[in-house]
Each structure stands twice: as C-alpha cells, then as structure tokens.
Amino acid sequence: MVVLAHGSLGYWDELIFLGVVVVFVMLMVVSWIRSRTTQPQLPQDNQAEMSNEPDHFQLD
C-alpha cells in the first residue's frame, strides 16, 4: 500500500488527504468548465464611434 499521509489518525489520515485531493480536483474541473463556456469581456472601442473629430491634426 502506498502511504500518502502519516500521522496519529492512521488510515483516517489517508481518507482525509484523499478527500481534500478530490475536492480540489473537482473545484479545478468546475472552474475550467465555467471558463470554457463563458465569453470573454473584450473592451470595445466606443470612443472612436462616438467621436467625429479626427485622431490627428494637419500641421501648417
């Protein structure tokens, strides 16, 4: 048997350690799925559409 954790709880140490690992992996999977299904919020160039003034001025 592979010993993952050791302490005064005996086999309960293994179960607690494996439980923490399972919860961590589940949270990472849920986070990854949520990030893959949402669209990123990209900044939109509203200033260029609203402004009628040119971006540059002609020099004399």
PDB file of N, CA, C, O and CB in Angstrom:
ATOM      1  N   MET A   1       0.841  -1.183   0.000  1.00  0.00           N
ATOM      2  CA  MET A   1       0.000   0.000   0.000  1.00  0.00           C
ATOM      3  C   MET A   1       0.889   1.251   0.000  1.00  0.00           C
ATOM      4  O   MET A   1       1.917   1.303   0.676  1.00  0.00           O
ATOM      5  CB  MET A   1      -0.959  -0.005   1.226  1.00  0.00           C
ATOM      6  N   VAL A   2       0.475   2.227  -0.756  1.00  0.00           N
ATOM      7  CA  VAL A   2       1.213   3.480  -0.834  1.00  0.00           C
ATOM      8  C   VAL A   2       0.756   4.387   0.301  1.00  0.00           C
ATOM      9  O   VAL A   2      -0.442   4.604   0.483  1.00  0.00           O
ATOM     10  CB  VAL A   2       1.010   4.169  -2.215  1.00  0.00           C
ATOM     11  N   VAL A   3       1.693   4.909   1.050  1.00  0.00           N
ATOM     12  CA  VAL A   3       1.373   5.802   2.154  1.00  0.00           C
ATOM     13  C   VAL A   3       1.409   7.234   1.633  1.00  0.00           C
ATOM     14  O   VAL A   3       2.465   7.726   1.233  1.00  0.00           O
ATOM     15  CB  VAL A   3       2.364   5.608   3.348  1.00  0.00           C
ATOM     16  N   LEU A   4       0.263   7.900   1.636  1.00  0.00           N
ATOM     17  CA  LEU A   4       0.184   9.275   1.160  1.00  0.00           C
ATOM     18  C   LEU A   4       0.336  10.276   2.297  1.00  0.00           C
ATOM     19  O   LEU A   4       0.956  11.325   2.121  1.00  0.00           O
ATOM     20  CB  LEU A   4      -1.133   9.506   0.443  1.00  0.00           C
ATOM     21  N   ALA A   5      -0.201   9.973   3.412  1.00  0.00           N
ATOM     22  CA  ALA A   5      -0.125  10.858   4.582  1.00  0.00           C
ATOM     23  C   ALA A   5       0.155   9.982   5.799  1.00  0.00           C
ATOM     24  O   ALA A   5      -0.174   8.796   5.804  1.00  0.00           O
ATOM     25  CB  ALA A   5      -1.459  11.697   4.771  1.00  0.00           C
ATOM     26  N   HIS A   6       0.749  10.555   6.808  1.00  0.00           N
ATOM     27  CA  HIS A   6       1.012   9.784   8.021  1.00  0.00           C
ATOM     28  C   HIS A   6       0.824  10.686   9.236  1.00  0.00           C
ATOM     29  O   HIS A   6       1.181  11.864   9.222  1.00  0.00           O
ATOM     30  CB  HIS A   6       2.446   9.176   8.000  1.00  0.00           C
ATOM     31  N   GLY A   7       0.281  10.125  10.237  1.00  0.00           N
ATOM     32  CA  GLY A   7       0.033  10.879  11.449  1.00  0.00           C
ATOM     33  C   GLY A   7      -0.580   9.977  12.498  1.00  0.00           C
ATOM     34  O   GLY A   7      -0.497   8.752  12.414  1.00  0.00           O
ATOM     35  N   SER A   8      -1.187  10.591  13.473  1.00  0.00           N
ATOM     36  CA  SER A   8      -1.721   9.825  14.598  1.00  0.00           C
ATOM     37  C   SER A   8      -3.098   9.231  14.309  1.00  0.00           C
ATOM     38  O   SER A   8      -3.616   8.461  15.117  1.00  0.00           O
ATOM     39  CB  SER A   8      -1.798  10.703  15.823  1.00  0.00           C
ATOM     40  N   LEU A   9      -3.699   9.579  13.165  1.00  0.00           N
ATOM     41  CA  LEU A   9      -5.036   9.068  12.871  1.00  0.00           C
ATOM     42  C   LEU A   9      -5.034   7.754  12.111  1.00  0.00           C
ATOM     43  O   LEU A   9      -6.091   7.154  11.915  1.00  0.00           O
ATOM     44  CB  LEU A   9      -5.799  10.081  12.090  1.00  0.00           C
ATOM     45  N   GLY A  10      -3.880   7.300  11.685  1.00  0.00           N
ATOM     46  CA  GLY A  10      -3.805   6.021  10.977  1.00  0.00           C
ATOM     47  C   GLY A  10      -4.400   6.119   9.587  1.00  0.00           C
ATOM     48  O   GLY A  10      -4.022   6.984   8.798  1.00  0.00           O
ATOM     49  N   TYR A  11      -5.343   5.217   9.289  1.00  0.00           N
ATOM     50  CA  TYR A  11      -5.956   5.205   7.960  1.00  0.00           C
ATOM     51  C   TYR A  11      -6.846   6.419   7.723  1.00  0.00           C
ATOM     52  O   TYR A  11      -7.111   6.765   6.572  1.00  0.00           O
ATOM     53  CB  TYR A  11      -6.765   3.936   7.772  1.00  0.00           C
ATOM     54  N   TRP A  12      -7.307   7.064   8.766  1.00  0.00           N
ATOM     55  CA  TRP A  12      -8.133   8.265   8.592  1.00  0.00           C
ATOM     56  C   TRP A  12      -7.328   9.402   7.956  1.00  0.00           C
ATOM     57  O   TRP A  12      -7.888  10.233   7.242  1.00  0.00           O
ATOM     58  CB  TRP A  12      -8.709   8.720   9.947  1.00  0.00           C
ATOM     59  N   ASP A  13      -6.020   9.441   8.214  1.00  0.00           N
ATOM     60  CA  ASP A  13      -5.170  10.425   7.542  1.00  0.00           C
ATOM     61  C   ASP A  13      -5.254  10.263   6.030  1.00  0.00           C
ATOM     62  O   ASP A  13      -5.365  11.245   5.295  1.00  0.00           O
ATOM     63  CB  ASP A  13      -3.711  10.290   8.011  1.00  0.00           C
ATOM     64  N   GLU A  14      -5.200   9.025   5.576  1.00  0.00           N
ATOM     65  CA  GLU A  14      -5.280   8.755   4.139  1.00  0.00           C
ATOM     66  C   GLU A  14      -6.621   9.213   3.577  1.00  0.00           C
ATOM     67  O   GLU A  14      -6.676   9.841   2.520  1.00  0.00           O
ATOM     68  CB  GLU A  14      -5.073   7.257   3.858  1.00  0.00           C
ATOM     69  N   LEU A  15      -7.692   8.899   4.283  1.00  0.00           N
ATOM     70  CA  LEU A  15      -9.017   9.276   3.792  1.00  0.00           C
ATOM     71  C   LEU A  15      -9.200  10.789   3.753  1.00  0.00           C
ATOM     72  O   LEU A  15      -9.766  11.323   2.798  1.00  0.00           O
ATOM     73  CB  LEU A  15     -10.093   8.650   4.664  1.00  0.00           C
ATOM     74  N   ILE A  16      -8.729  11.474   4.775  1.00  0.00           N
ATOM     75  CA  ILE A  16      -8.838  12.937   4.798  1.00  0.00           C
ATOM     76  C   ILE A  16      -8.005  13.546   3.680  1.00  0.00           C
ATOM     77  O   ILE A  16      -8.464  14.462   2.997  1.00  0.00           O
ATOM     78  CB  ILE A  16      -8.388  13.499   6.164  1.00  0.00           C
ATOM     79  N   PHE A  17      -6.782  13.047   3.482  1.00  0.00           N
ATOM     80  CA  PHE A  17      -5.916  13.551   2.427  1.00  0.00           C
ATOM     81  C   PHE A  17      -6.538  13.314   1.058  1.00  0.00           C
ATOM     82  O   PHE A  17      -6.565  14.224   0.230  1.00  0.00           O
ATOM     83  CB  PHE A  17      -4.539  12.892   2.505  1.00  0.00           C
ATOM     84  N   LEU A  18      -7.030  12.125   0.809  1.00  0.00           N
ATOM     85  CA  LEU A  18      -7.663  11.825  -0.470  1.00  0.00           C
ATOM     86  C   LEU A  18      -8.942  12.651  -0.664  1.00  0.00           C
ATOM     87  O   LEU A  18      -9.253  13.052  -1.786  1.00  0.00           O
ATOM     88  CB  LEU A  18      -7.980  10.327  -0.563  1.00  0.00           C
ATOM     89  N   GLY A  19      -9.678  12.906   0.412  1.00  0.00           N
ATOM     90  CA  GLY A  19     -10.868  13.752   0.312  1.00  0.00           C
ATOM     91  C   GLY A  19     -10.524  15.176  -0.095  1.00  0.00           C
ATOM     92  O   GLY A  19     -11.224  15.781  -0.907  1.00  0.00           O
ATOM     93  N   VAL A  20      -9.448  15.711   0.469  1.00  0.00           N
ATOM     94  CA  VAL A  20      -9.006  17.063   0.103  1.00  0.00           C
ATOM     95  C   VAL A  20      -8.577  17.091  -1.361  1.00  0.00           C
ATOM     96  O   VAL A  20      -8.875  18.047  -2.077  1.00  0.00           O
ATOM     97  CB  VAL A  20      -7.839  17.530   1.018  1.00  0.00           C
ATOM     98  N   VAL A  21      -7.883  16.053  -1.807  1.00  0.00           N
ATOM     99  CA  VAL A  21      -7.452  15.983  -3.203  1.00  0.00           C
ATOM    100  C   VAL A  21      -8.654  15.928  -4.132  1.00  0.00           C
ATOM    101  O   VAL A  21      -8.675  16.616  -5.152  1.00  0.00           O
ATOM    102  CB  VAL A  21      -6.550  14.761  -3.430  1.00  0.00           C
ATOM    103  N   VAL A  22      -9.647  15.127  -3.798  1.00  0.00           N
ATOM    104  CA  VAL A  22     -10.848  15.003  -4.636  1.00  0.00           C
ATOM    105  C   VAL A  22     -11.589  16.336  -4.707  1.00  0.00           C
ATOM    106  O   VAL A  22     -12.014  16.742  -5.788  1.00  0.00           O
ATOM    107  CB  VAL A  22     -11.786  13.901  -4.088  1.00  0.00           C
ATOM    108  N   VAL A  23     -11.749  17.016  -3.593  1.00  0.00           N
ATOM    109  CA  VAL A  23     -12.444  18.310  -3.585  1.00  0.00           C
ATOM    110  C   VAL A  23     -11.663  19.328  -4.416  1.00  0.00           C
ATOM    111  O   VAL A  23     -12.264  20.090  -5.173  1.00  0.00           O
ATOM    112  CB  VAL A  23     -12.630  18.827  -2.130  1.00  0.00           C
ATOM    113  N   PHE A  24     -10.349  19.353  -4.288  1.00  0.00           N
ATOM    114  CA  PHE A  24      -9.527  20.289  -5.054  1.00  0.00           C
ATOM    115  C   PHE A  24      -9.661  20.034  -6.551  1.00  0.00           C
ATOM    116  O   PHE A  24      -9.828  20.972  -7.330  1.00  0.00           O
ATOM    117  CB  PHE A  24      -8.058  20.182  -4.631  1.00  0.00           C
ATOM    118  N   VAL A  25      -9.587  18.774  -6.952  1.00  0.00           N
ATOM    119  CA  VAL A  25      -9.699  18.445  -8.368  1.00  0.00           C
ATOM    120  C   VAL A  25     -11.085  18.796  -8.891  1.00  0.00           C
ATOM    121  O   VAL A  25     -11.213  19.296 -10.009  1.00  0.00           O
ATOM    122  CB  VAL A  25      -9.403  16.959  -8.601  1.00  0.00           C
ATOM    123  N   MET A  26     -12.115  18.545  -8.106  1.00  0.00           N
ATOM    124  CA  MET A  26     -13.472  18.896  -8.532  1.00  0.00           C
ATOM    125  C   MET A  26     -13.618  20.405  -8.725  1.00  0.00           C
ATOM    126  O   MET A  26     -14.223  20.843  -9.704  1.00  0.00           O
ATOM    127  CB  MET A  26     -14.500  18.395  -7.506  1.00  0.00           C
ATOM    128  N   LEU A  27     -13.075  21.202  -7.809  1.00  0.00           N
ATOM    129  CA  LEU A  27     -13.136  22.651  -7.952  1.00  0.00           C
ATOM    130  C   LEU A  27     -12.388  23.125  -9.189  1.00  0.00           C
ATOM    131  O   LEU A  27     -12.850  24.032  -9.882  1.00  0.00           O
ATOM    132  CB  LEU A  27     -12.569  23.324  -6.716  1.00  0.00           C
ATOM    133  N   MET A  28     -11.252  22.528  -9.470  1.00  0.00           N
ATOM    134  CA  MET A  28     -10.487  22.910 -10.660  1.00  0.00           C
ATOM    135  C   MET A  28     -11.238  22.546 -11.937  1.00  0.00           C
ATOM    136  O   MET A  28     -11.220  23.312 -12.900  1.00  0.00           O
ATOM    137  CB  MET A  28      -9.110  22.235 -10.650  1.00  0.00           C
ATOM    138  N   VAL A  29     -11.895  21.390 -11.959  1.00  0.00           N
ATOM    139  CA  VAL A  29     -12.666  20.976 -13.134  1.00  0.00           C
ATOM    140  C   VAL A  29     -13.858  21.911 -13.340  1.00  0.00           C
ATOM    141  O   VAL A  29     -14.132  22.313 -14.471  1.00  0.00           O
ATOM    142  CB  VAL A  29     -13.150  19.511 -12.981  1.00  0.00           C
ATOM    143  N   VAL A  30     -14.562  22.260 -12.280  1.00  0.00           N
ATOM    144  CA  VAL A  30     -15.700  23.171 -12.388  1.00  0.00           C
ATOM    145  C   VAL A  30     -15.234  24.540 -12.862  1.00  0.00           C
ATOM    146  O   VAL A  30     -15.889  25.158 -13.700  1.00  0.00           O
ATOM    147  CB  VAL A  30     -16.433  23.292 -11.038  1.00  0.00           C
ATOM    148  N   SER A  31     -14.123  25.016 -12.343  1.00  0.00           N
ATOM    149  CA  SER A  31     -13.582  26.306 -12.762  1.00  0.00           C
ATOM    150  C   SER A  31     -13.191  26.278 -14.232  1.00  0.00           C
ATOM    151  O   SER A  31     -13.437  27.244 -14.954  1.00  0.00           O
ATOM    152  CB  SER A  31     -12.374  26.685 -11.902  1.00  0.00           C
ATOM    153  N   TRP A  32     -12.590  25.194 -14.680  1.00  0.00           N
ATOM    154  CA  TRP A  32     -12.181  25.072 -16.072  1.00  0.00           C
ATOM    155  C   TRP A  32     -13.394  25.034 -16.993  1.00  0.00           C
ATOM    156  O   TRP A  32     -13.395  25.670 -18.047  1.00  0.00           O
ATOM    157  CB  TRP A  32     -11.327  23.821 -16.269  1.00  0.00           C
ATOM    158  N   ILE A  33     -14.433  24.286 -16.600  1.00  0.00           N
ATOM    159  CA  ILE A  33     -15.644  24.195 -17.419  1.00  0.00           C
ATOM    160  C   ILE A  33     -16.324  25.559 -17.509  1.00  0.00           C
ATOM    161  O   ILE A  33     -16.773  25.957 -18.584  1.00  0.00           O
ATOM    162  CB  ILE A  33     -16.620  23.144 -16.836  1.00  0.00           C
ATOM    163  N   ARG A  34     -16.404  26.275 -16.389  1.00  0.00           N
ATOM    164  CA  ARG A  34     -17.035  27.599 -16.406  1.00  0.00           C
ATOM    165  C   ARG A  34     -16.257  28.578 -17.274  1.00  0.00           C
ATOM    166  O   ARG A  34     -16.856  29.398 -17.970  1.00  0.00           O
ATOM    167  CB  ARG A  34     -17.154  28.149 -14.986  1.00  0.00           C
ATOM    168  N   SER A  35     -14.924  28.501 -17.241  1.00  0.00           N
ATOM    169  CA  SER A  35     -14.126  29.419 -18.045  1.00  0.00           C
ATOM    170  C   SER A  35     -14.236  29.098 -19.528  1.00  0.00           C
ATOM    171  O   SER A  35     -14.100  29.994 -20.360  1.00  0.00           O
ATOM    172  CB  SER A  35     -12.669  29.372 -17.609  1.00  0.00           C
ATOM    173  N   ARG A  36     -14.478  27.851 -19.872  1.00  0.00           N
ATOM    174  CA  ARG A  36     -14.600  27.470 -21.276  1.00  0.00           C
ATOM    175  C   ARG A  36     -15.969  27.835 -21.849  1.00  0.00           C
ATOM    176  O   ARG A  36     -16.090  28.013 -23.061  1.00  0.00           O
ATOM    177  CB  ARG A  36     -14.356  25.977 -21.435  1.00  0.00           C
ATOM    178  N   THR A  37     -16.998  27.950 -21.017  1.00  0.00           N
ATOM    179  CA  THR A  37     -18.340  28.200 -21.518  1.00  0.00           C
ATOM    180  C   THR A  37     -18.717  29.681 -21.525  1.00  0.00           C
ATOM    181  O   THR A  37     -19.719  30.048 -22.140  1.00  0.00           O
ATOM    182  CB  THR A  37     -19.330  27.437 -20.695  1.00  0.00           C
ATOM    183  N   THR A  38     -17.951  30.533 -20.866  1.00  0.00           N
ATOM    184  CA  THR A  38     -18.287  31.954 -20.843  1.00  0.00           C
ATOM    185  C   THR A  38     -17.503  32.696 -21.905  1.00  0.00           C
ATOM    186  O   THR A  38     -16.367  32.340 -22.218  1.00  0.00           O
ATOM    187  CB  THR A  38     -18.013  32.557 -19.462  1.00  0.00           C
ATOM    188  N   GLN A  39     -18.118  33.730 -22.455  1.00  0.00           N
ATOM    189  CA  GLN A  39     -17.454  34.571 -23.443  1.00  0.00           C
ATOM    190  C   GLN A  39     -16.642  35.640 -22.727  1.00  0.00           C
ATOM    191  O   GLN A  39     -17.114  36.217 -21.747  1.00  0.00           O
ATOM    192  CB  GLN A  39     -18.481  35.215 -24.406  1.00  0.00           C
ATOM    193  N   PRO A  40     -15.438  35.912 -23.193  1.00  0.00           N
ATOM    194  CA  PRO A  40     -14.618  36.935 -22.539  1.00  0.00           C
ATOM    195  C   PRO A  40     -15.183  38.335 -22.776  1.00  0.00           C
ATOM    196  O   PRO A  40     -15.748  38.616 -23.833  1.00  0.00           O
ATOM    197  CB  PRO A  40     -13.172  36.863 -23.044  1.00  0.00           C
ATOM    198  N   GLN A  41     -15.027  39.195 -21.794  1.00  0.00           N
ATOM    199  CA  GLN A  41     -15.457  40.583 -21.895  1.00  0.00           C
ATOM    200  C   GLN A  41     -14.322  41.385 -22.523  1.00  0.00           C
ATOM    201  O   GLN A  41     -13.373  41.765 -21.838  1.00  0.00           O
ATOM    202  CB  GLN A  41     -15.853  41.163 -20.494  1.00  0.00           C
ATOM    203  N   LEU A  42     -14.418  41.640 -23.813  1.00  0.00           N
ATOM    204  CA  LEU A  42     -13.391  42.399 -24.500  1.00  0.00           C
ATOM    205  C   LEU A  42     -13.730  43.881 -24.462  1.00  0.00           C
ATOM    206  O   LEU A  42     -14.895  44.255 -24.589  1.00  0.00           O
ATOM    207  CB  LEU A  42     -13.235  41.917 -25.947  1.00  0.00           C
ATOM    208  N   PRO A  43     -12.720  44.726 -24.288  1.00  0.00           N
ATOM    209  CA  PRO A  43     -13.007  46.176 -24.301  1.00  0.00           C
ATOM    210  C   PRO A  43     -13.429  46.608 -25.701  1.00  0.00           C
ATOM    211  O   PRO A  43     -12.817  46.229 -26.699  1.00  0.00           O
ATOM    212  CB  PRO A  43     -11.762  46.996 -23.836  1.00  0.00           C
ATOM    213  N   GLN A  44     -14.479  47.403 -25.749  1.00  0.00           N
ATOM    214  CA  GLN A  44     -14.974  47.873 -27.038  1.00  0.00           C
ATOM    215  C   GLN A  44     -14.509  49.293 -27.275  1.00  0.00           C
ATOM    216  O   GLN A  44     -14.351  50.076 -26.338  1.00  0.00           O
ATOM    217  CB  GLN A  44     -16.508  47.791 -27.104  1.00  0.00           C
ATOM    218  N   ASP A  45     -14.294  49.611 -28.521  1.00  0.00           N
ATOM    219  CA  ASP A  45     -13.778  50.922 -28.894  1.00  0.00           C
ATOM    220  C   ASP A  45     -14.948  51.874 -29.138  1.00  0.00           C
ATOM    221  O   ASP A  45     -15.251  52.213 -30.282  1.00  0.00           O
ATOM    222  CB  ASP A  45     -12.872  50.824 -30.153  1.00  0.00           C
ATOM    223  N   ASN A  46     -15.604  52.304 -28.056  1.00  0.00           N
ATOM    224  CA  ASN A  46     -16.751  53.203 -28.172  1.00  0.00           C
ATOM    225  C   ASN A  46     -16.328  54.633 -28.461  1.00  0.00           C
ATOM    226  O   ASN A  46     -17.107  55.393 -29.036  1.00  0.00           O
ATOM    227  CB  ASN A  46     -17.576  53.163 -26.903  1.00  0.00           C
ATOM    228  N   GLN A  47     -15.135  55.015 -28.085  1.00  0.00           N
ATOM    229  CA  GLN A  47     -14.691  56.386 -28.283  1.00  0.00           C
ATOM    230  C   GLN A  47     -14.538  56.697 -29.761  1.00  0.00           C
ATOM    231  O   GLN A  47     -14.875  57.801 -30.188  1.00  0.00           O
ATOM    232  CB  GLN A  47     -13.376  56.633 -27.555  1.00  0.00           C
ATOM    233  N   ALA A  48     -14.048  55.771 -30.543  1.00  0.00           N
ATOM    234  CA  ALA A  48     -13.866  56.013 -31.971  1.00  0.00           C
ATOM    235  C   ALA A  48     -15.206  56.164 -32.670  1.00  0.00           C
ATOM    236  O   ALA A  48     -15.320  56.942 -33.617  1.00  0.00           O
ATOM    237  CB  ALA A  48     -13.066  54.880 -32.607  1.00  0.00           C
ATOM    238  N   GLU A  49     -16.212  55.443 -32.228  1.00  0.00           N
ATOM    239  CA  GLU A  49     -17.528  55.539 -32.848  1.00  0.00           C
ATOM    240  C   GLU A  49     -18.245  56.820 -32.448  1.00  0.00           C
ATOM    241  O   GLU A  49     -18.972  57.390 -33.261  1.00  0.00           O
ATOM    242  CB  GLU A  49     -18.373  54.335 -32.474  1.00  0.00           C
ATOM    243  N   MET A  50     -18.061  57.285 -31.230  1.00  0.00           N
ATOM    244  CA  MET A  50     -18.778  58.446 -30.727  1.00  0.00           C
ATOM    245  C   MET A  50     -18.136  59.758 -31.177  1.00  0.00           C
ATOM    246  O   MET A  50     -18.822  60.771 -31.313  1.00  0.00           O
ATOM    247  CB  MET A  50     -18.844  58.397 -29.216  1.00  0.00           C
ATOM    248  N   SER A  51     -16.856  59.741 -31.403  1.00  0.00           N
ATOM    249  CA  SER A  51     -16.141  60.966 -31.721  1.00  0.00           C
ATOM    250  C   SER A  51     -16.154  61.203 -33.229  1.00  0.00           C
ATOM    251  O   SER A  51     -15.864  60.298 -34.012  1.00  0.00           O
ATOM    252  CB  SER A  51     -14.695  60.904 -31.194  1.00  0.00           C
ATOM    253  N   ASN A  52     -16.497  62.445 -33.630  1.00  0.00           N
ATOM    254  CA  ASN A  52     -16.465  62.826 -35.034  1.00  0.00           C
ATOM    255  C   ASN A  52     -15.171  63.526 -35.389  1.00  0.00           C
ATOM    256  O   ASN A  52     -14.903  63.782 -36.562  1.00  0.00           O
ATOM    257  CB  ASN A  52     -17.641  63.715 -35.366  1.00  0.00           C
ATOM    258  N   GLU A  53     -14.365  63.839 -34.384  1.00  0.00           N
ATOM    259  CA  GLU A  53     -13.113  64.533 -34.616  1.00  0.00           C
ATOM    260  C   GLU A  53     -12.057  63.535 -35.100  1.00  0.00           C
ATOM    261  O   GLU A  53     -12.052  62.376 -34.686  1.00  0.00           O
ATOM    262  CB  GLU A  53     -12.642  65.255 -33.331  1.00  0.00           C
ATOM    263  N   PRO A  54     -11.165  63.997 -35.979  1.00  0.00           N
ATOM    264  CA  PRO A  54     -10.108  63.086 -36.445  1.00  0.00           C
ATOM    265  C   PRO A  54      -9.101  62.818 -35.320  1.00  0.00           C
ATOM    266  O   PRO A  54      -9.003  63.581 -34.358  1.00  0.00           O
ATOM    267  CB  PRO A  54      -9.381  63.680 -37.688  1.00  0.00           C
ATOM    268  N   ASP A  55      -8.374  61.738 -35.464  1.00  0.00           N
ATOM    269  CA  ASP A  55      -7.380  61.373 -34.458  1.00  0.00           C
ATOM    270  C   ASP A  55      -6.096  62.191 -34.601  1.00  0.00           C
ATOM    271  O   ASP A  55      -5.258  62.184 -33.700  1.00  0.00           O
ATOM    272  CB  ASP A  55      -7.061  59.888 -34.556  1.00  0.00           C
ATOM    273  N   HIS A  56      -5.937  62.887 -35.713  1.00  0.00           N
ATOM    274  CA  HIS A  56      -4.731  63.662 -35.940  1.00  0.00           C
ATOM    275  C   HIS A  56      -5.104  65.053 -36.478  1.00  0.00           C
ATOM    276  O   HIS A  56      -6.211  65.259 -36.976  1.00  0.00           O
ATOM    277  CB  HIS A  56      -3.785  62.922 -36.924  1.00  0.00           C
ATOM    278  N   PHE A  57      -4.184  65.981 -36.373  1.00  0.00           N
ATOM    279  CA  PHE A  57      -4.386  67.335 -36.870  1.00  0.00           C
ATOM    280  C   PHE A  57      -3.362  67.631 -37.942  1.00  0.00           C
ATOM    281  O   PHE A  57      -2.209  67.212 -37.844  1.00  0.00           O
ATOM    282  CB  PHE A  57      -4.294  68.367 -35.730  1.00  0.00           C
ATOM    283  N   GLN A  58      -3.783  68.355 -38.970  1.00  0.00           N
ATOM    284  CA  GLN A  58      -2.856  68.716 -40.036  1.00  0.00           C
ATOM    285  C   GLN A  58      -1.998  69.885 -39.576  1.00  0.00           C
ATOM    286  O   GLN A  58      -2.497  70.872 -39.036  1.00  0.00           O
ATOM    287  CB  GLN A  58      -3.615  69.069 -41.341  1.00  0.00           C
ATOM    288  N   LEU A  59      -0.691  69.749 -39.805  1.00  0.00           N
ATOM    289  CA  LEU A  59       0.249  70.804 -39.416  1.00  0.00           C
ATOM    290  C   LEU A  59       0.286  71.884 -40.487  1.00  0.00           C
ATOM    291  O   LEU A  59       0.133  71.596 -41.674  1.00  0.00           O
ATOM    292  CB  LEU A  59       1.667  70.224 -39.184  1.00  0.00           C
ATOM    293  N   ASP A  60       0.487  73.123 -40.066  1.00  0.00           N
ATOM    294  CA  ASP A  60       0.575  74.245 -41.027  1.00  0.00           C
ATOM    295  C   ASP A  60       1.924  74.357 -41.647  1.00  0.00           C
ATOM    296  O   ASP A  60       2.154  75.244 -42.469  1.00  0.00           O
ATOM    297  CB  ASP A  60       0.239  75.545 -40.362  1.00  0.00           C
TER     298      ASP A  60
END
